[in-house]
């Protein structure tokens, strides 16, 4: 698991976090954090795709039912 995923995993943990303890993971929150991270990455592409970046980010959030 890369560093960013470990940070998201830690944020989604329902108890003091330990890397081997997946039983304390709030799976829905973890999924939401990953979805938000993907949308943020898409939105950061504004300099390359000025008209598409925000639409792509919003579409990702909407597709998974995550509020912006």
C-alpha positions in Angstrom: 0.0 0.0 0.0 1.5 3.4 -0.9 1.8 6.2 1.5 -1.3 8.1 0.4 -3.5 5.0 0.7 -2.1 4.4 4.1 -3.1 7.9 5.1 -6.6 7.4 3.7 -6.8 4.0 5.5 -5.8 5.7 8.8 -8.4 8.4 8.3 -11.1 5.7 7.8 -10.1 3.7 10.8 -12.6 3.5 13.6 -10.1 2.7 16.3 -6.4 3.6 16.9 -4.8 2.6 13.7 -2.5 -0.4 13.2 -1.4 -1.4 9.6 -2.4 -5.0 10.1 -5.8 -4.3 11.6 -8.4 -4.1 8.8 -11.2 -5.0 11.1 -11.4 -1.4 12.4 -11.8 0.1 9.0 -14.9 2.0 8.0 -15.1 0.6 4.4 -17.6 3.2 3.3 -15.5 6.1 4.5 -12.4 4.6 3.0 -14.1 4.3 -0.4 -15.4 7.8 -0.1 -11.9 9.1 0.6 -10.5 7.3 -2.4 -13.3 8.7 -4.6 -12.6 12.2 -3.4 -8.9 11.8 -4.0 -9.6 10.7 -7.6 -11.9 13.7 -8.1 -9.2 16.0 -6.7 -6.6 14.6 -9.1 -9.0 15.2 -12.0 -9.7 18.7 -10.9 -6.0 19.5 -10.7 -5.7 18.9 -14.5 -7.3 22.4 -15.1 -4.1 23.7 -16.6 -4.1 20.9 -19.2 -7.9 20.5 -19.8 -9.5 23.7 -18.6 -13.0 22.9 -19.6 -13.0 19.2 -18.8 -11.2 19.0 -15.5 -14.0 20.3 -13.2 -16.6 18.4 -15.2 -14.7 15.2 -14.8 -14.2 15.7 -11.1 -17.9 16.4 -10.6 -18.9 13.4 -12.7 -16.7 11.1 -10.6 -18.3 12.3 -7.4 -21.8 12.1 -8.8 -21.3 8.6 -10.2 -20.5 7.3 -6.7 -23.0 9.5 -4.9 -20.4 11.5 -3.0 -21.4 15.1 -2.3 -18.8 17.7 -3.4 
